[in-house]
Amino acid sequence: MSLYEDIKTKIISHLEQAANSAKEKGELNFEELPNFVLEEPRERQHGDLATNLALVMAKQAKRSPRDIAATLIQHLDKTDTWIEASEIAGAGFINLRLNPLWLTGVIKEVLQAGDRYGQVDMGKGQKVQVEFVSANPTGLLHMGNARGAALGDSLASLLAMAGYEVSREFYINDAGNQIQNFALSLEARYLQQLGQDAPFPEGGYHGEDLITTVKGLISKVGDKYLSVEPGLRREFLVRYALDEKMRNIRETLEDFGVNYDVWFSEQSLHDSGAVRSALEDLQKKDYIYEKEGALWLKSTLFGDEKDEVVVRSNGTPTYFAADIAYHSNKFDRGFDKVINVWGADHHGHVARMKGAMSALGYNADNLTIILMQLVRLIQDGEVVKMSKRSGQYITLRELMDEVGKDAARFFFNLRDPDSTVDFDMDLAKAQSSDNPVYYVQYAHARLSSILRQAQELGNVGNPSEEDLKLLTTSEERDLLKKMADLPTEIATAARLLEPHRLARYVLDLAALFHTFYNSQRVLVEDEALRRARLNLVRAVKQIIANVLGILGVSAPEKM
């Protein structure tokens, strides 16, 4: 438990004791203490913490909240709580002001915990799987995949920081109609490159990268497969291209800072009989019926607009059927929670998937699907539409080449998934305070520079309690308070599955540091104050590095 949470826990306990003490003395009448909150007021002038205890007791006590608040304050034991003053506000809120010296303990807490500062045990070791990107291996990773990669990986790191056992997973869509179309597209390109008059299939993949793939194959095997039976030729072409595409996807994501624990093949679900088994189970439970030669899931029972085909009239299972088997497999592997990051175009898939899990006997509440809106690239004030390499879209590799991994990941995590992102490439490259990632990284580099200067002067040392009491300016207090907030921010962000809260947090922390730096000297003549401020600098630097690490962004020592 963090220092701040410990203080809040003690105050809550003392408030409960105050109510019970008043009840024992006949000054308050209630059967059971109701639930109440202790939180920070919106306005700083209202104190450090406020509680609604008096308001929620009014019905049972049959007295005005302000009278109850006065009684509670009279019985409130402030021992070991850091409470310096209390007052009644509004309809009966109790505002509490803490002795500002409590904040100095944050520095020691940060320096002692190091890269573990901010950790909370909210997850208590529950197993969570985060599946994200899972791009079709028929082309290059695009901007939607880039946003999904930044979001999913940061979410996984956030949940690990919150005490969950996290597994990152990529679902390889290597089966079904898309692979058949992929095979036909590859075959057409292969034959065309060898001078054959081969029509390109309707619904095929037009990306320039397929031509590059085929040219690379021809440089190795020439026209070896020109005279081979078409079915075998397509089988070889797909195997070769899938290996190349998945290698490219893996390498690109690793360069983006994303490393998966599991790469799961869709085809393996068909080969193992898992798809057939899941459908048989649903059929036994009367969730599947036959119509026009196809098998349909009664997905309207789960809020879907229409029932969904799971096996086509030709006997081929649909992608949805495989997806049902895949999610069943996830829960069977022992995950307590399963989280998917999907594009917003999958909105209609959510209810039917959760419904299918319920039908199979799983708790659908343990499946969370985060829908992610589109990304628009802006350059020179205009939307960038085409990629030179793919011929269709801007690739993740192109984005990294243009603005770098750090800017891309930070920018994607600045907004909640439900918001469309306008990614300003000119801003992402700017070395100015207008660029949010540069602003935060510059703060870290500036902190590092201060510490280097101090080390050269031999001035870094551990502060005493008396030293830390010298941190009394408003800039120092604001900075310390923000530092103390990190464990709570991590717990909240993890509970809401919102890593963008941490991007906002570290931006605010960087702003408070820049304000402190511009108004207060660190390497002052006073030795005790210098020690205190240097260790404040060390702690802020550690926190910025910790948060940037969760977001997958580097924390440079120099810029």
For each residue, the residues with C-beta under 8 A, 3 or more apart:
1: 5 6 9
2: 5 6 109 120 484 486 487 488
3: 6 7 102 105 106 109 484
4: 7 8 106 484 485 487 488
5: 1 2 8 9 487 488
6: 1 2 3 9 10
7: 3 4 10 11 81 82 98 102
8: 4 5 11 12 38 49
9: 1 5 6 12 13
10: 6 7 13 14 80 81
11: 7 8 14 15 38 49 81 83 96
12: 8 9 15 16 38
13: 9 10 16 17
14: 10 11 17 18 76 77 78 79 81
15: 11 12 18 19 36 38 51 53 72 76
16: 12 13 19 20 33
17: 13 14 20 21 75 77
18: 14 15 21 22 72 73 75 76 77
19: 15 16 22 23 28 30 33 53 57 72 75
20: 16 17 23 24 33
21: 17 18 24 25 75
22: 18 19 25 27 28 71 72 74 75
23: 19 20 26 27 28 29 30
24: 20 21
25: 21 22
26: 23 29
27: 22 23 71 75
28: 19 22 23 57 61 63 68 71
29: 23 26 60 61 62
30: 19 23 33 34 57 60 61
31: 60
32: 60
33: 16 19 20 30 36 57
34: 30 56 57 60
35: 56
36: 15 33 51 52 53 56 57
37: 51 52
38: 8 11 12 15 49 50 51
39: 49 50 51
40: 48 49 50
41: 44 46 47 49 50 95
42: 46
43: 46
44: 41
45:
46: 41 42 43 50 89 95
47: 41 50 85 87 95 96 97
48: 40 96 97 98
49: 8 11 38 39 40 41 95 96 98
50: 38 39 40 41 46 47 89 93 94 95 96
51: 15 36 37 38 39 54 93 94 96
52: 36 37 55 56 92 93
53: 15 19 36 56 57 68 69 72 94
54: 51 57 58 65 66 68 69 72 88 92 93 94
55: 52 58 65 91 92 93
56: 34 35 36 52 53 59
57: 19 28 30 33 34 36 53 54 60 61 65 68
58: 54 55 61 62 63 64 65 68 92
59: 56 62
60: 29 30 31 32 34 57
61: 28 29 30 57 58 68
62: 29 58 59
63: 28 58 67 68
64: 58 67 68 92
65: 54 55 57 58 68 69 91 92
66: 54 69 70 88 91 92
67: 63 64 70 71
68: 28 53 54 57 58 61 63 64 65 71 72 92
69: 53 54 65 66 72 73 88 92 93 94
70: 66 67 73 74 88
71: 22 27 28 67 68 74 75
72: 15 18 19 22 53 54 68 69 75 76 94
73: 18 69 70 76 86 88 94
74: 22 70 71
75: 17 18 19 21 22 27 71 72
76: 14 15 18 72 73 83 86
77: 14 17 18 81
78: 14 81 83 84 86
79: 14
80: 10
81: 7 10 11 14 77 78
82: 7 98 99 101 102
83: 11 76 78 86 96 97 98 99
84: 78 97 98 99
85: 47 96 97
86: 73 76 78 83 94 95 96 97
87: 47 94 95 97
88: 54 66 69 70 73 92 93 94 95
89: 46 50 93 94 95
90: 93
91: 55 65 66
92: 52 54 55 58 64 65 66 68 69 88
93: 50 51 52 54 55 69 88 89 90
94: 50 51 53 54 69 72 73 86 87 88 89
95: 41 46 47 49 50 86 87 88 89
96: 11 47 48 49 50 51 83 85 86
97: 47 48 83 84 85 86 87
98: 7 48 49 82 83 84 102
99: 82 83 84 102
100: 103 472 477
101: 82 104 469
102: 3 7 82 98 99 105
103: 100 106 471 477 480 481 484
104: 101 107 108 465 468 469 471 480
105: 3 102 108 109 468
106: 3 4 103 109 110 480 483 484 539
107: 104 110 111 463 468 480 483 535 536 538 539
108: 104 105 111 112 468
109: 2 3 105 106 112 113 117
110: 106 107 113 114 117 483 539 542 543
111: 107 108 114 535 538 539 542
112: 108 109
113: 109 110 116 117 118 119
114: 110 111 117 542
115: 542 545 546 549
116: 113 119
117: 109 110 113 114 486 487 542 543 546
118: 113 161 486 487 489 490 543 546 547
119: 113 116 161 162 163 487 490
120: 2 161 162 163 487 490 491 494
121: 124 162 163
122: 162 163 164 491 494 495
123: 126 128 159 162 163 164 165 494
124: 121 163
125: 163 164 165
126: 123 164 165 336 337
127: 164 165 167 334 335 336 337
128: 123 159 164 165 166 167 335 336 337 338 339
129: 166 167 169 330 333 335 337 338 339
130: 152 155 156 159 166 167 168 169 339 341
131: 134 152 168 169 170 171 330 338 339 340 341
132: 148 149 151 152 153 155 168 170 340 341
133: 141 145 148 149 152 170 253 258 341
134: 131 170 171 172 173
135: 139 141 142 145 173 249
136: 139 173 178
137: 172 173 174 242 245 246 249
138: 178 179 181 182 185 205 245
139: 135 136 142 205 207 209 210 245 390 392
140: 207 209 248 252 389 390 395 396 397
141: 133 135 145 146 149 249 252 253 395 396 397
142: 135 139 145 146 390 393 394 395 396
143: 146 147 375 377 393 394 396 399 423
144: 147 148 343 372 374 375
145: 133 135 141 142 148 149 396
146: 141 142 143 149 150 256 375 396 399 408 412
147: 143 144 150 151 372 375 412 421
148: 132 133 144 145 151 152 341 342 343 372
149: 132 133 141 145 146 152 153 253 256 258 396
150: 146 147 153 154 256 408 409 412 413 551 552
151: 132 147 148 154 155 341 370 372 412 413 417 499
152: 130 131 132 133 148 149 155 156 168 258 341
153: 132 149 150 156 157 168 257 258 552
154: 150 151 157 158 409 413 499 502 550 551 552
155: 130 132 151 152 158 159 339 341 370 497 499
156: 130 152 153 159 160 166 168
157: 153 154 160 161 166 499 549 550 551 552
158: 154 155 161 162 490 493 494 499 502 550
159: 123 128 130 155 156 162 164 166 494
160: 156 157 164 165 166
161: 118 119 120 157 158 490 494 550
162: 119 120 121 122 123 158 159 490 491 493 494 495
163: 119 120 121 122 123 124 125
164: 122 123 125 126 127 128 159 160 337 494
165: 123 125 126 127 128 160
166: 128 129 130 156 157 159 160
167: 127 128 129 130 261 262 335
168: 130 131 132 152 153 156 258 259 260 261 262
169: 129 130 131 260 261 262 263 264
170: 131 132 133 134 249 253 260 262 263 264
171: 131 134 264 266 326
172: 134 137 246 263 264 265 266 267
173: 134 135 136 137 176 178 179 266 319
174: 137 179 242 265 266 267
175: 179 266 267 269 270 322
176: 173 179 180 266 316 318 319 322
177: 180 181 319
178: 136 138 173 181 182 319
179: 138 173 174 175 176 182 183 238 242
180: 176 177 183 184
181: 138 177 178 184 185 201 203 204 205
182: 138 178 179 185 186 205 238 241
183: 179 180 186 187 234 235 237 238
184: 180 181 187 188 201 204 234
185: 138 181 182 188 189 200 201 204 205 206 210
186: 182 183 189 190 210 213 214 234 237 238 241
187: 183 184 190 191 198 230 233 234 237
188: 184 185 191 192 198 199 200 201 204
189: 185 186 192 193 200 210 211 213 214
190: 186 187 193 194 214 217 218 225 233 237
191: 187 188 194 196 198 226
192: 188 189 195 196 198 200
193: 189 190 211 214 215 218
194: 190 191 218 223 226
195: 192
196: 191 192 226
197:
198: 187 188 191 192
199: 188
200: 185 188 189 192 204 206
201: 181 184 185 188 204
202:
203: 181
204: 181 184 185 188 200 201
205: 138 139 181 182 185 210
206: 185 200 210 391 392
207: 139 140 210 390 391 392
208: 211 212 389 390 391
209: 139 140 212 213 389 390
210: 139 185 186 189 205 206 207 213 214 241
211: 189 193 208 214 215
212: 208 209 215 216
213: 186 189 209 210 216 217 240 241 244 245
214: 186 189 190 193 210 211 217 218 237
215: 193 211 212 218 219
216: 212 213 219 220 244
217: 190 213 214 220 221 237 240 241
218: 190 193 194 214 215 221 222 223
219: 215 216
220: 216 217
221: 217 218 224 225
222: 218
223: 194 218 226 227
224: 221 228
225: 190 221 228 232 233 236 237
226: 191 194 196 223
227: 223
228: 224 225 232 233 236
229: 232 233
230: 187 233 234
231: 234 235
232: 225 228 229 235 236
233: 187 190 225 228 229 230 236 237
234: 183 184 186 187 230 231 237 238
235: 183 231 232 238 239
236: 225 228 232 233 239 240
237: 183 186 187 190 214 217 225 233 234 240 241
238: 179 182 183 186 234 235 241 242
239: 235 236 242 243
240: 213 217 236 237 243 244
241: 182 186 210 213 217 237 238 244 245
242: 137 174 179 238 239 245 246
243: 239 240 246 247
244: 213 216 240 241 247 248
245: 137 138 139 213 241 242 248 249
246: 137 172 242 243 249 250 263
247: 243 244 250 251
248: 140 244 245 251 252
249: 135 137 141 170 245 246 252 253
250: 246 247 253 254 263
251: 247 248 254 255
252: 140 141 248 249 255 256 396 397 400
253: 133 141 149 170 249 250 256 258 259 260 396
254: 250 251 257 258 259
255: 251 252 397 400 405
256: 146 149 150 252 253 396 400 405 408 409 552
257: 153 254 405 409 552
258: 133 149 152 153 168 253 254 552
259: 168 253 254
260: 168 169 170 253 263
261: 167 168 169
262: 167 168 169 170
263: 169 170 172 246 250 260
264: 169 170 171 172 268 326
265: 172 174 268 269
266: 171 172 173 174 175 176 269 270 322 326
267: 172 174 175 270 271
268: 264 265 271 272 274
269: 175 265 266 272 274 275 322 325 326 329
270: 175 266 267 273 274 275 317 322
271: 267 268
272: 268 269
273: 270 276 277
274: 268 269 270 277 278 325 326 328 329
275: 269 270 278 279 317 321 322 324 325
276: 273 279 280 317
277: 273 274 280 281 325
278: 274 275 281 282 321 324 325 328 360
279: 275 276 282 283 288 295 310 311 317 321 324 325
280: 276 277 283 284
281: 277 278 284 285 360
282: 278 279 285 287 288 297 310 324 356 359 360
283: 279 280 286 287 288 295
284: 280 281
285: 281 282 359 360
286: 283
287: 282 283 297 298 301 356 359
288: 279 282 283 295 296 297 298 310
289: 295 296 298
290: 293 294 295 296
291: 294 296
292: 313
293: 290 313
294: 290 291 309 311 312 313
295: 279 283 288 289 290 309 310 311
296: 288 289 290 291 307 308 309 310
297: 282 287 288 307 308 309 310 320 324 352 356
298: 287 288 289 301 307
299: 302 304 306 307 308 351 352 355 356
300: 303 304 305 306 307
301: 287 298 355
302: 299 351 352 354 355 356 358 359
303: 300 351 355
304: 299 300 307 308 348 351 352 355
305: 300 348
306: 299 300
307: 296 297 298 299 300 304
308: 296 297 299 304 318 320 352
309: 294 295 296 297 312 318 320
310: 279 282 288 295 296 297 317 318 320 321 324
311: 279 294 295 315 316 317 318 321
312: 294 309 315 316 317 318
313: 292 293 294
314:
315: 311 312
316: 176 311 312
317: 270 275 276 279 310 311 312 321 322
318: 176 308 309 310 311 312 321 322
319: 173 176 177 178 322 323
320: 297 308 309 310 323 324 349 352
321: 275 278 279 310 311 317 318 324 325
322: 175 176 266 269 270 275 317 318 319 325 326
323: 319 320 326 327 349 353
324: 275 278 279 282 297 310 320 321 327 328 353 356 360
325: 269 274 275 277 278 279 321 322 328 329
326: 171 264 266 269 274 322 323 329 330
327: 323 324 330 331 338 353 356 357 367
328: 274 278 324 325 331 332 357 360 362
329: 269 274 325 326 332 333
330: 129 131 326 327 333 335 338
331: 327 328 334 335 338 357 362 366
332: 328 329
333: 129 329 330
334: 127 331
335: 127 128 129 167 330 331 338 366
336: 126 127 128 366
337: 126 127 128 129 164 366 368
338: 128 129 131 327 330 331 335 366 367 368
339: 128 129 130 131 155 368 369 370 497
340: 131 132 367 368 369 370
341: 130 131 132 133 148 151 152 155 370 372 417
342: 148 346 349 350 369 370 371 372
343: 144 148 346 371 372 374
344: 347 371 372 373 374
345:
346: 342 343 349 350 369 371
347: 344 350 371
348: 304 305 351 352
349: 320 323 342 346 352 353
350: 342 346 347 353 354 369 371
351: 299 302 303 304 348 354 355
352: 297 299 302 304 308 320 348 349 355 356
353: 323 324 327 349 350 356 357 367 369
354: 302 350 351 357 358 364 367 369
355: 299 301 302 303 304 351 352 358 359 364
356: 282 287 297 299 302 324 327 352 353 359 360
357: 327 328 331 353 354 360 362 363 364 367
358: 302 354 355 361 362 363 364
359: 282 285 287 302 355 356
360: 278 281 282 285 324 328 356 357
361: 358
362: 328 331 357 358 366 367
363: 357 358 366
364: 354 355 357 358 367
365:
366: 331 335 336 337 338 362 363
367: 327 338 340 353 354 357 362 364
368: 337 338 339 340 497
369: 339 340 342 346 350 353 354
370: 151 155 339 340 341 342 417 497
371: 342 343 344 346 347 350 417 418
372: 144 147 148 151 341 342 343 344 417 418
373: 344 417 418 419 420 421
374: 144 343 344 420 421
375: 143 144 146 147 412 420 421 423
376: 383 420 421 422 423
377: 143 383 384 394 399 423 425
378: 381 382 383 384 422 423 424 425 426
379: 382 384 424 425 426
380: 426
381: 378
382: 378 379
383: 376 377 378
384: 377 378 379 394 425
385:
386: 391 392 393 394
387: 390 391 392 393 394 395 398
388: 391 398
389: 140 208 209 395 397 398
390: 139 140 142 207 208 209 387 393 394 395
391: 206 207 208 386 387 388
392: 139 206 207 386 387
393: 142 143 386 387 390
394: 142 143 377 384 386 387 390 398 399
395: 140 141 142 387 389 390 398 399
396: 140 141 142 143 145 146 149 252 253 256 399 400 408
397: 140 141 252 255 389 400 401
398: 387 388 389 394 395 401 402
399: 143 146 377 394 395 396 402 403 408
400: 252 255 256 396 397 403 404 405 408
401: 397 398
402: 398 399 425 429
403: 399 400 407 408 425 428 429
404: 400 407 408 428
405: 255 256 257 400 408 409 552 553 554
406: 409 410 437 441 553 554
407: 403 404 410 411 428 429 435 437 438
408: 146 150 256 396 399 400 403 404 405 411 412 423 428
409: 150 154 256 257 405 406 412 413 551 552 553
410: 406 407 413 414 436 437 440 503 551 553
411: 407 408 414 421 423 428 436 437
412: 146 147 150 151 375 408 409 415 421 423
413: 150 151 154 409 410 499 500 502 503 551
414: 410 411 421 436 500 503 504
415: 412 419 421 500
416: 419 498 500
417: 151 341 370 371 372 373
418: 371 372 373
419: 373 415 416
420: 373 374 375 376
421: 147 373 374 375 376 411 412 414 415
422: 376 378
423: 143 375 376 377 378 408 411 412 428
424: 378 379 427 428
425: 377 378 379 384 402 403 428 429
426: 378 379 380 429 430
427: 424 430 434 435
428: 403 404 407 408 411 423 424 425 435 437
429: 402 403 407 425 426 435
430: 426 427 434 435 438
431: 435 438 559
432: 435 438
433: 438 439 442
434: 427 430 439
435: 407 427 428 429 430 431 432 438 439
436: 410 411 414 439 440 503 507
437: 406 407 410 411 428 440 441 553
438: 407 430 431 432 433 435 441 442 559
439: 433 434 435 436 442 443 507 510 511
440: 410 436 437 443 444 506 507 510 544 548 553
441: 406 437 438 444 445 548 553 554 555 556 559
442: 433 438 439 445 446 510 559
443: 439 440 446 447 509 510 513 514 540 544
444: 440 441 447 448 541 544 545 548 555 556 557
445: 441 442 448 449 556 557 558 559
446: 442 443 449 450 513 514 517
447: 443 444 450 451 513 537 540 541 544
448: 444 445 451 452 541 556 557 558
449: 445 446 452 453 558
450: 446 447 453 454 522 523 534 537
451: 447 448 454 455 460 534 537 538 541
452: 448 449 455 456
453: 449 450 456 457 523
454: 450 451 457 459 460 522 523 530 534
455: 451 452 458 459 460
456: 452 453
457: 453 454 523
458: 455
459: 454 455 523 530 531 534
460: 451 454 455 534 538
461: 531 534
462: 531 535
463: 107 467 468 528 531 532 534 535
464: 467 468 528 531
465: 104 468 469
466: 469 470 528
467: 463 464 470 528 529 531 532 535
468: 104 105 107 108 463 464 465 471 532 535
469: 101 104 465 466 472
470: 466 467 526 528 529 532
471: 103 104 468 476 477 480 532 533 536
472: 100 469 476 477
473: 476 477 516 519 520
474: 477 478
475: 478 479 512 515 516 519 520
476: 471 472 473 479 480 516 520 533 536
477: 100 103 471 472 473 474 480 481
478: 474 475 481 482 512 515 516
479: 475 476 482 483 509 512 513 516 536 540
480: 103 104 106 107 471 476 477 483 484 536
481: 103 477 478 484 485
482: 478 479 485 505 508 509 512
483: 106 107 110 479 480 486 509 539 540 543
484: 2 3 4 103 106 480 481
485: 4 481 482 488 489 505
486: 2 117 118 483 489 490 505 543 546 547
487: 2 4 5 117 118 119 120 490 491
488: 2 4 5 485 491 492
489: 118 485 486 492 493 501 502 505
490: 118 119 120 158 161 162 486 487 493 494 502
491: 120 122 162 487 488 494 495
492: 488 489 495 496 498 501
493: 158 162 489 490 496 497 498 499 501 502
494: 120 122 123 158 159 161 162 164 490 491 497
495: 122 162 491 492
496: 492 493 501
497: 155 339 368 370 493 494
498: 416 492 493 501
499: 151 154 155 157 158 413 493 502 503 550 551
500: 413 414 415 416 503 504
501: 489 492 493 496 498 504 505
502: 154 158 413 489 490 493 499 505 506 547 550 551
503: 410 413 414 436 499 500 506 507 551
504: 414 500 501 507 508
505: 482 485 486 489 501 502 508 509 547
506: 440 502 503 509 510 543 544 547 548 551
507: 436 439 440 503 504 510 511
508: 482 504 505 511 512
509: 443 479 482 483 505 506 512 513 540 543 544 547
510: 439 440 442 443 506 507 513 514 544
511: 439 507 508 514 515
512: 475 478 479 482 508 509 515 516
513: 443 446 447 479 509 510 516 517 540 544
514: 443 446 510 511 517 518
515: 475 478 511 512 518 519
516: 473 475 476 478 479 512 513 519 520
517: 446 513 514 520 522
518: 514 515
519: 473 475 515 516
520: 473 475 476 516 517 533
521: 524
522: 450 454 517 530 533 534 537
523: 450 453 454 457 459 530 534
524: 521 529 530 533
525: 530
526: 470 529 530
527: 530 531
528: 463 464 466 467 470 531 532
529: 467 470 524 526 532 533
530: 454 459 522 523 524 525 526 527 533 534
531: 459 461 462 463 464 467 527 528 534 535
532: 463 467 468 470 471 528 529 535 536
533: 471 476 520 522 524 529 530 536 537
534: 450 451 454 459 460 461 463 522 523 530 531 537 538
535: 107 111 462 463 467 468 531 532 538 539
536: 107 471 476 479 480 532 533 539 540
537: 447 450 451 522 533 534 540 541
538: 107 111 451 460 534 535 541 542
539: 106 107 110 111 483 535 536 542 543
540: 443 447 479 483 509 513 536 537 543 544
541: 444 447 448 451 537 538 544 545
542: 110 111 114 115 117 538 539 545 546
543: 110 117 118 483 486 506 509 539 540 546 547
544: 440 443 444 447 506 509 510 513 540 541 547 548 555
545: 115 444 541 542 548 549 555
546: 115 117 118 486 542 543 549 550
547: 118 486 502 505 506 509 543 544 550 551
548: 440 441 444 506 544 545 551 553 554 555
549: 115 157 545 546 552 553 555
550: 154 157 158 161 499 502 546 547
551: 150 154 157 409 410 413 499 502 503 506 547 548
552: 150 153 154 157 256 257 258 405 409 549
553: 405 406 409 410 437 440 441 548 549
554: 405 406 441 548
555: 441 444 544 545 548 549
556: 441 444 445 448 559
557: 444 445 448
558: 445 448 449
559: 431 438 441 442 445 556
